[in-house]
Amino acid sequence: MPAFKTLDDVDVKSQRALVRVDLNVPMANGKVSDATRILRILPTISEISEKGGKVILLAHFGRPKGEVNPEMSLAPVVSTLSDMLGKPVAFSTDCIGPMAEAAVSNMNDGDVVLLENTRFHAGEEKNDPSFVEALAVNGDLFVSDAFSAAHRAHASTEGLARHMEAVAGRTMQAELEALEAGLGNPQKPVIAIVGGAKVSTKLDLLSNLVSKVDMLVIGGGMANTFMAAQGTDVGKSLCEHDLADTAREILAEAERQNCEIILPSDVVVASEFAANAPNQTVAAADCPSDQMILDAGPQAAAAIGDKIRTAKTLIWNGPLGAFEIEPFDAATVAVAKIAAEQTAKGELVSVGGGGDTVAALNHADAAKDFSYVSTAGGAFLEWMEGKALPGVAVLSK
Ligand code: AMP
């Protein structure tokens, strides 16, 4: 039984369900260019609609900073949403006030209405009680289905949940269950992979992980900062030399906590950050002073793969190298494939997410075999940092 309320705990028939979703989708030329996020919210909308509930969708788009900005209207999302849902979706040009109230009072059981961008009102990000009240008049219950916005205590993510009966939608539920299996209550041994550009953006995350996981792989540009802190010359590599003390503290804490740190034993170096730049593989300690490390080497990738084969749970954030430019995607791809293989065999629970990780796992054609890939950015990272997310905390039973 989940520790939070779900759609199984309520009867939505003839109820007006205010459903907070993530419609912050990429757009190009006024059209949705990647519908992944829309795909994810369909199960909740369909279920409530099929059970005879009225679905009133709340979402933000972009950062209009509390003012109406036609460029950040949700109107262009309606046709894609309606096509994917296979039923009409009405639209209200305001999320509160007479327009919203009229749109909602016109609904029949099973209908779906999308209300305009909640962030067109300053009360949204301020979690202003009068704005919460204005949203709440249109609903009988609140369904939270936007994990990606749950790290913010905004009116439509947290305020409403304190104002009325609140449950997790199916997408939120799946996300929370996957995260619980990944870090909340995982099967051991647990291995974490943290890569990406900079240590400075992931300090809290690293500090939390060393106390929770059995093995921690540090890759990408971040690994350079750790190697430099241990006295290795990393040449022209991306490296935060001012964080050397911090890196050493994290290593010392890992040792105290019995967390094995895995840094690359070999690396791929080049003289410029460019696709197909001439490159060579060298031992991690041998980066030429005029070159930069752009990927972990094959020996390192194989060693990480071997560690994954000993683990029962993997959580992954950040690529092992500059995966957008070939051939510096090799280690990320090789390791992602091993994780996908182990997962497909039933040997591993694998959870990935945050920032570029989704793109990296998709690039490796591995995402489809992962147990769960989170499309949430900031919320996924805050969860990996061990922080309580306000929009999740309010759903607890
Ligand atoms: P993040 O958003 O922190 O997960 O960082 C992802 C970015 O880190 C990607 O754009 C990668 O190209 C970059 N990155 C990974 N490894 C390296 C490296 N060794 N040198 C420079 N950039 C890197």
Residues whose N, C-alpha, C, O or C-beta is under 5 A from the ligand:
A	BS01	AMP	G195 G196 A197 K198 G220 G221 L238 I293 L294 D295 G318 P319 L320 G321 A322 F323 E324 G355 D356
